[in-house]
Amino acid sequence: MLQFLCDYCRYAKQPEEAWINGIAAENVGTRAARREVIIDPAWCYERAVHPFAVHFCSVECKDSFLAELFREPPGALEAEQVEVPPAVPARVVHGERKPVSGYSRKRKTVASSKTRKS
């Protein structure tokens, strides 16, 4: 059984009660942060079970929740400095070019009429 709780006062919704629901999300990027809330005009079960859904038992709870939500600045990203060892150690391969037996490679020189400018 799924139970809906008011996101402000934690009151449990009863089956016969008309509630307010919507979607709330916070997007924190590297240069900006944005919060948004979309309130549905009527209770919609499909949106009520959405992972970002918000539920309110009254208009007062909705207004209080939104006032607190938009009073605080969005959270900033916190970065830690972590030393990461290289996944693959550096590898140096030494090779020597040897001629293939039975194959002679002659250089072909091509005369060019263009002169190179310095």
Phi, psi and omega per residue, in radians:
M1 nan 2.404 3.136
L2 -1.692 2.297 3.133
Q3 -2.081 2.264 3.112
F4 -1.728 2.295 3.099
L5 -2.021 2.530 3.076
C6 -1.118 2.268 -3.118
D7 -1.253 -0.131 3.107
Y8 -1.852 -0.928 -3.049
C9 -1.822 -0.099 3.114
R10 1.187 0.343 3.056
Y11 -1.247 2.452 -3.120
A12 -1.503 2.353 -3.138
K13 -1.321 2.333 3.038
Q14 -1.644 2.649 -3.054
P15 -0.984 -0.585 -3.078
E16 -1.509 -0.103 -3.083
E17 -1.469 2.471 3.065
A18 -1.623 2.150 -3.110
W19 -2.076 3.004 3.087
I20 -1.894 2.334 3.044
N21 -2.367 2.897 -3.141
G22 -2.972 -2.916 3.139
I23 -2.170 2.301 3.100
A24 -2.189 2.403 -3.136
A25 -2.560 2.672 3.070
E26 -2.237 2.258 -3.141
N27 -2.082 1.946 3.136
V28 -1.894 2.000 3.125
G29 -1.826 -3.011 -3.138
T30 -1.333 -0.430 -3.105
R31 -2.039 -0.345 -3.092
A32 -2.623 2.796 3.071
A33 -2.259 2.524 -3.084
R34 -2.473 2.387 3.027
R35 -2.071 2.474 3.069
E36 -2.574 2.587 3.114
V37 -2.351 2.291 3.075
I38 -2.041 2.062 3.141
I39 -1.679 2.243 -3.141
D40 -1.366 2.564 -3.137
P41 -1.228 -0.398 3.114
A42 -2.560 2.806 3.122
W43 -1.093 2.222 -3.132
C44 -2.233 1.971 -3.056
Y45 -1.047 -0.713 -3.114
E46 -1.050 -0.668 3.118
R47 -1.448 -0.418 -3.141
A48 -1.205 -0.448 3.141
V49 -1.700 0.065 3.101
H50 -1.129 2.528 -3.129
P51 -1.020 -0.479 -3.133
F52 -1.767 0.292 -3.090
A53 -1.249 2.561 3.014
V54 -2.144 2.547 -3.060
H55 -2.274 2.399 -3.127
F56 -2.357 2.418 -3.133
C57 -1.479 -0.302 -3.130
S58 -2.694 2.911 3.102
V59 -1.147 -0.619 3.131
E60 -1.093 -0.750 3.118
C61 -1.139 -0.701 3.113
K62 -1.083 -0.831 -3.119
D63 -1.115 -0.704 3.118
S64 -1.154 -0.726 3.119
F65 -1.074 -0.824 -3.132
L66 -1.154 -0.655 3.118
A67 -1.099 -0.753 3.112
E68 -1.219 -0.675 -3.111
L69 -1.095 -0.752 -3.064
F70 -1.611 -0.074 3.064
R71 -1.351 -0.691 -3.132
E72 -1.436 2.439 3.059
P73 -1.216 2.608 3.110
P74 -1.033 2.580 -3.134
G75 -1.073 2.503 3.115
A76 -1.633 2.701 3.079
L77 -1.293 2.342 3.069
E78 -1.924 2.233 -3.126
A79 -2.016 2.402 3.073
E80 -1.879 2.645 3.063
Q81 -1.597 2.128 -3.094
V82 -2.208 2.287 3.087
E83 -1.496 2.181 -3.122
V84 -2.002 2.086 3.101
P85 -1.231 2.609 3.136
P86 -1.089 2.435 -3.097
A87 -1.172 -0.696 -3.139
V88 -2.159 2.161 3.127
P89 -1.141 2.693 -3.137
A90 -1.090 2.450 -3.099
R91 -2.253 2.234 3.136
V92 -1.929 2.248 3.128
V93 -1.981 2.165 3.098
H94 -1.790 2.347 3.141
G95 -2.408 2.826 3.132
E96 -2.307 2.310 -3.128
R97 -1.504 2.163 3.132
K98 -2.097 2.502 3.115
P99 -1.221 2.575 3.110
V100 -1.463 2.337 -3.106
S101 -1.178 2.443 3.123
G102 1.450 0.072 -3.108
Y103 -2.230 2.096 3.093
S104 -1.979 2.294 -3.103
R105 -1.955 2.010 3.109
K106 -1.798 2.447 3.095
R107 -1.383 2.359 3.116
K108 -1.816 2.142 3.126
T109 -1.741 2.395 -3.134
V110 -2.039 2.217 3.118
A111 -1.374 2.432 3.134
S112 -2.114 2.409 3.140
S113 -1.485 -0.236 -3.124
K114 -1.443 2.419 3.074
T115 -1.808 2.540 -3.099
R116 -1.537 2.268 3.134
K117 -1.575 2.455 3.126
S118 -1.894 nan nan
